[in-house]
C-alpha cells in the first residue's frame, strides 16, 4: 500500500521530499488540496494515485517514485487509453518522480461536460500540477498529449524545464504519411491500416489494467484540436526540446519530428528504428535511454 499525504495547500509524499505549496503564498493558498487515494500495489515502486480539481474538471494522476530527489517528469498520454499504460516507461526512471496525468474522457477520468479548447485544457492541467506541488517540471507528451505539451510549453514557458515530444505533430500543419508505396488495399483503406498498426503495437505493450475510452469519448478528446496548429508558435518555446519518433509510425510519420525540431529553436530529434506509434510503451528501455542522455546535467541543445 502506498500512501500519499496532503500537506498544507499542496502535496508531498510520505517522506516529505516533495516541497509542498506554501500556504503563506496567496496564490498557493487559493489552490484546493488534491483528494488523496491510497493505491495498493505488489511492487515497491507502484504509483500513488491522486485526483485534482480545477474549475470543476477532475483529473486523475499517478505518481511513481515519489521519493526520488531529481526533477520530476510529467507525462501526458495520447488519446483514448488510461494512464496505466505508462507504467513500463515510468519504471525506467527510478531516480525521478514520474507523474502521469489523465485527460478528461480517458481511463477513470470523467469526460468534461463541455469541450475544452487546448488553451483551457493546458490551464487546467497546469493548475492540477500546482495542486500536486509541481511548479517546474520536465514535460513529456505522446501523440495528442504531445500537442497539449506544446500548448503548455508555449502558454506556460516558465513552468517547463525541458520538453520531450514523442510521436506527435504540429496539428493541422502535420506532414501526412506517404501511401504511394503501400499496397492497394491499404491505400484505399488507410484508416483500417492505421488501426492495424495500433492493434499490433498494443499487442506488444503492457495493457494489463489499461482502460480504453469509447468512441464518443475519443472523439470528444480529439475535437478541440481540430483546426489547432502550433507551427507559427513553436519558435516561442524556450525549453530545450527532444523530439522522438518511431521509424514505422504511419499515424504520425517520423518526418513530423524533423518539422518540429526545425521550428523549435533549441530542439533535437531522434528516430527510433523499427518502432511504431506507441514506442514509449513497446520500447520503454530505448525510449528512456534517449531521454536520460537528453537530461544529462550540462547537456544543451542549440
C-alpha positions in Angstrom: 0.0 0.0 0.0 1.4 3.4 -1.0 0.1 6.3 0.9 0.3 9.9 -0.3 -0.4 12.7 2.2 -1.8 16.2 1.7 0.4 18.9 3.1 -1.0 22.4 3.5 -2.4 23.6 0.2 -0.2 21.2 -1.7 1.0 17.6 -1.9 4.0 15.9 -0.5 4.9 12.2 -0.4 5.1 10.3 2.9 8.8 11.2 3.4 8.2 14.9 2.7 10.8 15.1 0.0 8.5 17.0 -2.4 8.2 20.6 -1.2 4.5 21.4 -0.6 3.0 24.6 -1.8 3.4 27.5 0.5 0.2 28.4 2.3 1.6 31.8 3.0 1.6 32.5 -0.7 -1.8 33.9 -1.6 -1.8 32.2 -5.0 -0.9 28.8 -3.4 -3.4 29.3 -0.6 -6.2 29.6 -3.1 -5.5 26.2 -4.6 -7.6 23.3 -3.1 -5.6 20.3 -1.9 -6.0 17.3 -4.1 -8.1 14.3 -3.0 -5.7 11.6 -2.0 -6.4 8.0 -2.7 -4.3 5.0 -1.4 -3.4 2.7 -4.2 -2.5 -0.9 -3.4 0.5 -2.3 -5.3 2.5 -5.5 -5.3 5.6 -3.5 -6.4 7.6 -1.2 -4.2 7.7 1.4 -6.9 4.0 1.2 -7.5 2.2 4.5 -8.0 0.3 6.8 -5.7 -3.0 7.9 -7.1 -4.4 11.4 -6.6 -7.3 13.3 -8.0 -7.1 17.0 -8.7 -9.8 19.5 -9.4 -9.6 22.7 -11.4 -12.6 24.8 -12.5 -14.8 21.8 -11.8 -12.8 19.5 -14.0 -11.4 16.4 -12.2 -8.2 14.8 -13.4 -6.6 11.6 -12.2 -2.9 11.3 -11.7 -0.4 8.5 -10.9 2.9 9.3 -9.3 5.7 6.7 -9.5 9.0 7.0 -7.4 7.7 9.9 -5.4 10.7 9.7 -3.0 13.2 10.3 -5.8 15.1 13.6 -5.5 15.6 14.6 -9.1 13.4 16.9 -11.1 10.1 15.2 -11.9 8.8 14.1 -15.4 5.2 14.9 -16.1 3.7 12.7 -18.8 0.7 13.5 -20.9 -0.8 10.4 -22.7 -2.3 10.2 -26.1 -5.9 9.8 -27.0 -8.1 7.0 -25.6 -6.1 5.0 -23.2 -5.8 5.2 -19.4 -2.6 6.3 -17.6 -1.9 2.7 -16.5 -0.4 2.2 -20.0 2.5 4.5 -19.0 3.8 2.1 -16.3 6.6 0.4 -18.3 8.0 3.8 -19.2 7.6 5.2 -15.6 9.6 2.2 -14.2 12.6 3.3 -16.2 13.0 6.5 -14.2 13.7 5.3 -10.6 15.8 8.4 -9.9 12.9 10.8 -10.7 9.3 11.2 -9.7 7.2 10.3 -12.8 3.7 11.9 -12.9 1.2 10.7 -15.4 -1.8 12.9 -15.9 -5.0 11.5 -17.3 -7.1 13.7 -19.6 -10.9 14.0 -19.5 -12.7 11.1 -21.1 -9.7 8.7 -20.7 -9.5 5.9 -18.2 -11.3 6.7 -15.0 -11.3 10.5 -15.5 -14.8 11.6 -16.4 -15.4 13.4 -19.7 -15.8 17.2 -19.2 -19.3 18.5 -19.6 -18.3 20.8 -22.3 -15.5 20.9 -24.9 -12.2 22.2 -23.7 -10.1 24.3 -26.0 -6.4 23.4 -26.0 -5.6 26.7 -24.1 -8.2 25.8 -21.4 -7.0 22.2 -21.1 -3.5 23.5 -20.7 -4.6 25.8 -17.9 -6.5 23.0 -16.1 -3.5 20.6 -16.4 -1.1 23.2 -15.0 -3.4 24.1 -12.1 -3.7 20.4 -11.3 0.0 20.1 -11.3 0.2 23.1 -9.0 -2.1 21.3 -6.6 0.4 18.4 -6.6 3.2 20.7 -5.7 4.7 20.9 -9.2 5.6 24.4 -10.4 8.5 23.5 -12.7 9.0 20.1 -14.3 10.2 18.2 -17.3 7.2 17.8 -19.6 6.7 14.8 -21.9 3.7 14.3 -24.2 2.8 11.4 -26.6 0.6 11.9 -29.7 -2.3 14.1 -28.7 -0.6 14.5 -25.3 2.3 15.9 -27.3 0.1 18.5 -28.8 -1.1 19.5 -25.3 2.5 19.6 -24.2 3.4 22.0 -26.9 0.5 24.2 -25.8 1.7 24.2 -22.2 5.3 24.9 -23.2 4.1 27.9 -25.2 1.5 29.1 -22.7 3.5 28.5 -19.5 7.0 28.9 -20.6 8.3 29.4 -17.1 6.9 26.0 -15.9 8.7 23.7 -18.4 12.3 23.0 -17.6 12.7 20.7 -20.6 10.3 19.4 -23.2 10.1 15.9 -24.7 7.7 15.4 -27.6 7.0 11.7 -28.7 5.1 10.6 -31.7 3.4 13.9 -32.2 3.0 16.7 -34.7 2.1 20.4 -35.1 -1.6 19.8 -35.5 -3.3 20.7 -38.8 0.1 21.5 -40.3 1.4 18.0 -39.8 3.0 16.1 -42.6 0.9 13.1 -43.6 2.0 9.6 -44.3 3.1 8.7 -47.8 0.9 5.9 -49.0 2.2 5.7 -52.6 4.3 2.6 -51.8 1.7 0.8 -49.7 -0.5 -2.0 -51.1 -3.6 -1.1 -53.0 -5.8 -2.3 -50.1 -4.0 -0.2 -47.5 -4.0 2.9 -49.9 -7.8 2.6 -50.3 -8.3 1.9 -46.6 -5.7 4.0 -44.7 -7.9 4.2 -41.5 -8.1 0.4 -41.4 -4.3 0.2 -41.9 -3.6 2.6 -39.1 -5.9 0.6 -36.8 -3.9 -2.5 -37.7 -0.8 -0.7 -36.7 -2.2 0.4 -33.4 -3.5 -3.1 -32.6 -0.1 -4.6 -33.4 1.6 -2.1 -31.1 -0.9 -2.7 -28.3 -0.3 -6.5 -28.6 3.3 -5.8 -27.7 2.6 -3.3 -25.0 1.8 -3.7 -21.3 -2.0 -3.5 -21.3 -2.9 -5.1 -18.0 -5.4 -2.8 -16.3 -5.5 -0.4 -19.2 -8.9 1.0 -19.9 -9.7 2.2 -23.4 -12.1 5.1 -24.0 -15.2 4.5 -26.1 -15.6 6.2 -29.5 -17.7 9.2 -28.3 -15.1 9.9 -25.6 -12.2 9.6 -28.0 -14.0 12.0 -30.5 -14.6 14.4 -27.6 -10.9 14.3 -26.8 -9.8 14.9 -30.3 -12.4 17.5 -31.4 -10.9 20.6 -29.6 -7.7 20.1 -31.5 -9.4 20.1 -34.9 -8.2 23.3 -36.6 -5.4 23.7 -34.0 -1.8 24.2 -35.1 1.3 25.1 -33.1 3.6 25.7 -36.1 3.7 29.5 -36.0 4.1 29.5 -32.2 6.9 26.8 -32.0 9.7 29.4 -32.1 8.3 30.8 -28.8 9.1 27.6 -26.9 12.1 28.4 -24.7 12.7 24.9 -23.2 15.4 22.7 -24.6 13.4 20.0 -26.5 13.9 16.4 -27.6 11.6 15.1 -30.3 11.3 11.4 -30.6 9.5 9.3 -33.3 9.2 5.7 -34.4 10.5 4.9 -37.9 7.5 2.9 -38.9 4.8 5.2 -37.4 2.2 5.9 -40.0 -0.2 7.6 -37.7 2.2 10.5 -37.1 5.1 9.8 -39.5 8.6 10.5 -38.3 9.1 13.4 -40.7 6.9 15.4 -38.3 9.8 15.1 -35.7 12.0 16.8 -38.3 9.4 19.5 -38.8 9.0 20.2 -35.0 12.8 20.2 -34.4 13.2 22.7 -37.3 10.8 25.2 -35.8 11.7 24.9 -32.1 14.8 26.9 -31.6 16.6 24.6 -29.1 15.5 21.2 -30.3 17.0 17.9 -31.5 15.2 14.9 -32.9 15.8 11.1 -32.8 14.1 8.4 -34.9 13.8 5.0 -33.2 14.4 2.3 -35.8 11.6 -0.3 -36.2 9.4 1.4 -33.7 5.7 2.2 -34.1 3.4 4.9 -32.8 3.3 3.6 -29.2 7.1 3.2 -28.9 7.3 4.7 -25.3 5.3 1.6 -24.1 6.6 -1.0 -26.6 10.2 0.1 -26.4 10.5 1.7 -22.9 14.2 0.9 -22.4 15.2 2.5 -25.7 12.9 5.5 -25.2 14.3 6.1 -21.7 17.9 5.8 -22.8 17.3 8.7 -25.3 15.6 10.7 -22.6 18.3 10.1 -20.0 21.0 11.3 -22.4 19.0 14.4 -23.1 18.6 15.1 -19.4 22.2 14.7 -18.5 23.5 17.7 -16.5 25.3 20.3 -18.6 23.9 19.0 -21.8 22.5 21.7 -24.0 20.6 21.8 -27.3 21.3 24.8 -29.5 
